[in-house]
Amino acid sequence: MKFLHAMIRVKDIDKSMDFYTKLLDMNLVRTIKLDDCILYFLSDEDGQTQIELTANFENPENGYTNGNAFGHFAFGVDSMDEFTKKLHSMGYEYLYEPYYMEEAGSTIAFIKDPDGNEIEIIAD
């Protein structure tokens, strides 16, 4: 058995696609149109991990409510400095600025996607 993907619902697919493809360098690998939504499958650079963005044709007016059970997605970067430049050039800010986590031996930071899902950025 292998893990295939995680799915999140998004309110504005254009904003979410920009965030995940341009900022986080994910690649659109497949779309599926259903009666009530379109599924967008995004993959990381080695094609091993996928996120499915679901764009329902009818959305709640204020978007979706994130529960307290989901924590975050985590993405690895080669350089936190380079990622920070890219983040700011695209108009995004950190939720939690980069800091060194001694227990993990990594520098980590947190951002939010357009729907408020937390993303952990990790640089070793």
ROMI-325194 format. One record per atom (N, C-alpha, C): x negated, y negated, z negated; residue in three letters. Coordinates in steps of 0.02 Angstrom, whole numbers, padded with zeros to 5 digits, always signed. Layout:
<nodes>
XYZALA/...
</nodes>
This chain:
<nodes>
-00042+00059+00000MET/+00000+00000+00000MET/-00044-00062+00000MET/-00021-00115+00034LYS/-00058-00178+00032LYS/-00009-00236+00027LYS/-00033-00289-00002PHE/+00006-00350-00010PHE/+00010-00384+00058PHE/+00071-00406+00079LEU/+00079-00436+00144LEU/+00084-00512+00142LEU/+00131-00539+00103HIS/+00139-00612+00101HIS/+00181-00633+00041HIS/+00179-00698+00028ALA/+00224-00730-00020ALA/+00267-00779+00019ALA/+00330-00787+00000MET/+00376-00831+00036MET/+00397-00888-00010MET/+00399-00948+00019ILE/+00428-01005-00015ILE/+00475-01041+00033ILE/+00528-01070+00006ARG/+00574-01110+00045ARG/+00549-01182+00046ARG/+00556-01214+00104VAL/+00532-01282+00111VAL/+00589-01326+00136VAL/+00589-01389+00114LYS/+00641-01435+00134LYS/+00626-01467+00202LYS/+00563-01486+00213ASP/+00543-01520+00275ASP/+00486-01479+00306ASP/+00503-01440+00357ILE/+00453-01394+00386ILE/+00395-01432+00418ILE/+00407-01490+00446ASP/+00352-01528+00477ASP/+00300-01549+00425ASP/+00323-01575+00368LYS/+00276-01595+00315LYS/+00240-01534+00288LYS/+00276-01480+00279SER/+00245-01419+00252SER/+00195-01389+00301SER/+00211-01389+00365MET/+00164-01362+00415MET/+00101-01405+00417MET/+00108-01471+00415ASP/+00049-01514+00413ASP/+00006-01499+00352ASP/+00037-01493+00294PHE/+00001-01479+00232PHE/-00037-01413+00237PHE/-00003-01360+00255TYR/-00034-01294+00254TYR/-00082-01282+00313TYR/-00068-01311+00371THR/-00112-01299+00428THR/-00169-01349+00432THR/-00155-01413+00420LYS/-00208-01464+00427LYS/-00251-01471+00364LYS/-00219-01471+00305LEU/-00258-01479+00244LEU/-00288-01413+00221LEU/-00249-01360+00222LEU/-00273-01296+00195LEU/-00297-01247+00249LEU/-00299-01270+00311ASP/-00328-01232+00367ASP/-00295-01164+00380ASP/-00231-01158+00365MET/-00196-01096+00381MET/-00174-01098+00453MET/-00163-01040+00482ASN/-00145-01034+00553ASN/-00075-01005+00560ASN/-00035-01035+00602LEU/+00031-01008+00617LEU/+00021-00945+00660LEU/+00045-00888+00636VAL/+00035-00826+00672VAL/+00099-00796+00699VAL/+00157-00818+00673ARG/+00219-00788+00695ARG/+00278-00830+00671ARG/+00330-00834+00711THR/+00393-00863+00688THR/+00449-00814+00704THR/+00499-00814+00662ILE/+00559-00773+00672ILE/+00619-00817+00660ILE/+00663-00821+00710LYS/+00724-00860+00702LYS/+00780-00812+00681LYS/+00813-00828+00626LEU/+00870-00791+00602LEU/+00932-00834+00607LEU/+00989-00808+00588ASP/+01052-00846+00594ASP/+01052-00909+00551ASP/+01019-00907+00493ASP/+01023-00963+00446ASP/+00957-00998+00432ASP/+00903-00976+00465CYS/+00837-01005+00450CYS/+00786-00985+00503CYS/+00727-01016+00497ILE/+00670-00995+00537ILE/+00614-00979+00487ILE/+00581-00922+00498LEU/+00526-00901+00456LEU/+00460-00916+00493LEU/+00415-00950+00457TYR/+00350-00969+00485TYR/+00297-00932+00445TYR/+00259-00887+00478PHE/+00208-00849+00444PHE/+00140-00881+00457PHE/+00106-00900+00403LEU/+00041-00933+00407LEU/-00011-00886+00377LEU/-00069-00883+00408SER/-00122-00838+00385SER/-00185-00877+00371SER/-00225-00850+00325ASP/-00290-00880+00311ASP/-00339-00863+00367ASP/-00401-00887+00360GLU/-00449-00881+00415GLU/-00467-00809+00432GLU/-00465-00763+00385ASP/-00482-00694+00402ASP/-00420-00651+00415ASP/-00361-00681+00413GLY/-00300-00645+00430GLY/-00275-00596+00378GLY/-00304-00599+00318GLN/-00286-00551+00266GLN/-00229-00574+00221GLN/-00220-00639+00214THR/-00171-00665+00167THR/-00122-00710+00206THR/-00058-00702+00192GLN/-00008-00742+00226GLN/+00040-00774+00177GLN/+00065-00832+00197ILE/+00120-00866+00164ILE/+00176-00873+00215ILE/+00236-00857+00195GLU/+00294-00867+00238GLU/+00331-00929+00215GLU/+00336-00978+00259LEU/+00375-01038+00245LEU/+00444-01027+00276LEU/+00495-01030+00235THR/+00563-01021+00259THR/+00598-01088+00262THR/+00619-01106+00322ALA/+00655-01169+00334ALA/+00728-01152+00347ALA/+00770-01157+00295ASN/+00841-01144+00303ASN/+00872-01201+00342ASN/+00923-01185+00382PHE/+00957-01237+00421PHE/+00998-01283+00377PHE/+01020-01258+00319GLU/+01055-01299+00270GLU/+01015-01298+00206GLU/+00991-01357+00184ASN/+00951-01363+00124ASN/+00990-01399+00069ASN/+00974-01384+00007PRO/+01002-01425-00047PRO/+00979-01497-00037PRO/+01022-01545-00052GLU/+01007-01615-00040GLU/+00941-01637-00071GLU/+00926-01614-00131ASN/+00864-01633-00166ASN/+00809-01581-00160ASN/+00815-01536-00112GLY/+00764-01484-00104GLY/+00777-01426-00150GLY/+00727-01386-00161TYR/+00733-01326-00202TYR/+00704-01338-00271TYR/+00729-01303-00319THR/+00705-01308-00387THR/+00653-01254-00399THR/+00594-01273-00420ASN/+00542-01225-00435ASN/+00554-01198-00505ASN/+00555-01132-00511GLY/+00565-01101-00576GLY/+00502-01104-00618GLY/+00506-01081-00679ASN/+00447-01084-00722ASN/+00408-01018-00722ASN/+00430-00970-00682ALA/+00393-00906-00679ALA/+00336-00910-00628ALA/+00346-00946-00573PHE/+00293-00953-00523PHE/+00241-01002-00547PHE/+00177-00984-00542GLY/+00124-01028-00564GLY/+00095-01069-00508GLY/+00057-01037-00463HIS/+00024-01073-00409HIS/-00004-01025-00358HIS/-00021-01053-00299PHE/-00062-01019-00250PHE/-00133-01041-00263PHE/-00183-01001-00245ALA/-00253-01021-00253ALA/-00289-01015-00186ALA/-00328-01066-00169PHE/-00367-01068-00108PHE/-00440-01082-00125PHE/-00485-01046-00093GLY/-00557-01058-00103GLY/-00583-01105-00050GLY/-00627-01150-00071VAL/-00660-01197-00024VAL/-00736-01191-00034VAL/-00773-01207+00019ASP/-00846-01206+00015ASP/-00873-01266-00024ASP/-00840-01323-00015SER/-00864-01385-00047SER/-00805-01425-00074SER/-00804-01436-00139MET/-00751-01476-00169MET/-00757-01548-00144MET/-00817-01573-00134ASP/-00826-01642-00110ASP/-00796-01651-00041ASP/-00809-01603+00004GLU/-00782-01607+00072GLU/-00705-01601+00070GLU/-00680-01556+00029PHE/-00608-01548+00023PHE/-00577-01613-00004PHE/-00608-01644-00052THR/-00582-01706-00081THR/-00577-01760-00028THR/-00628-01766+00014LYS/-00627-01816+00068LYS/-00568-01802+00115LYS/-00559-01739+00134LYS/-00504-01720+00178LYS/-00437-01734+00145LYS/-00430-01716+00082LEU/-00369-01726+00044LEU/-00349-01800+00045LEU/-00396-01843+00028HIS/-00382-01915+00024HIS/-00370-01945+00093HIS/-00406-01920+00145SER/-00396-01947+00212SER/-00326-01932+00239SER/-00295-01879+00212MET/-00227-01860+00233MET/-00174-01891+00188MET/-00195-01931+00139GLY/-00148-01966+00096GLY/-00123-01927+00035GLY/-00157-01872+00019TYR/-00138-01833-00039TYR/-00184-01850-00098TYR/-00160-01835-00158GLU/-00199-01846-00219GLU/-00199-01781-00259GLU/-00246-01777-00305TYR/-00249-01720-00351TYR/-00195-01726-00404TYR/-00167-01670-00423LEU/-00125-01665-00482LEU/-00172-01664-00542LEU/-00223-01622-00539TYR/-00277-01618-00589TYR/-00343-01623-00551TYR/-00381-01674-00566GLU/-00445-01687-00533GLU/-00493-01627-00542GLU/-00541-01618-00497PRO/-00588-01563-00503PRO/-00626-01565-00569PRO/-00635-01506-00598TYR/-00675-01499-00659TYR/-00706-01429-00659TYR/-00762-01425-00693TYR/-00797-01361-00698TYR/-00766-01319-00753TYR/-00745-01258-00735MET/-00716-01211-00784MET/-00770-01160-00800MET/-00802-01171-00856GLU/-00859-01129-00876GLU/-00841-01055-00879GLU/-00782-01039-00905GLU/-00762-00970-00912GLU/-00759-00933-00844GLU/-00741-00969-00792ALA/-00736-00939-00725ALA/-00799-00951-00683ALA/-00841-00997-00705GLY/-00901-01013-00666GLY/-00885-01048-00601GLY/-00830-01085-00600SER/-00807-01118-00539SER/-00783-01189-00554SER/-00783-01230-00503THR/-00751-01295-00507THR/-00681-01285-00480THR/-00631-01309-00517ILE/-00562-01302-00495ILE/-00526-01369-00497ILE/-00472-01373-00459ALA/-00429-01432-00458ALA/-00359-01408-00437ALA/-00310-01451-00447PHE/-00242-01434-00427PHE/-00212-01490-00386PHE/-00173-01470-00336ILE/-00134-01516-00295ILE/-00063-01488-00292ILE/-00017-01527-00262LYS/+00051-01502-00250LYS/+00066-01507-00176LYS/+00104-01458-00151ASP/+00126-01461-00082ASP/+00187-01507-00077ASP/+00213-01521-00017PRO/+00269-01568-00011PRO/+00331-01548-00050PRO/+00338-01485-00069ASP/+00396-01463-00107ASP/+00382-01455-00181ASP/+00323-01476-00203GLY/+00307-01475-00273GLY/+00275-01410-00298GLY/+00259-01363-00253ASN/+00224-01302-00274ASN/+00151-01319-00288ASN/+00127-01293-00344GLU/+00057-01306-00363GLU/+00009-01262-00324GLU/-00047-01292-00305ILE/-00100-01259-00268ILE/-00164-01269-00307ILE/-00197-01215-00325GLU/-00262-01219-00358GLU/-00316-01216-00304GLU/-00364-01261-00308ILE/-00421-01263-00262ILE/-00482-01242-00303ILE/-00519-01192-00277ILE/-00575-01164-00314ILE/-00638-01168-00270ILE/-00691-01195-00299ALA/-00757-01195-00267ALA/-00807-01163-00315ALA/-00842-01112-00290ASP/-00893-01079-00332ASP/-00959-01114-00328ASP/
</nodes>
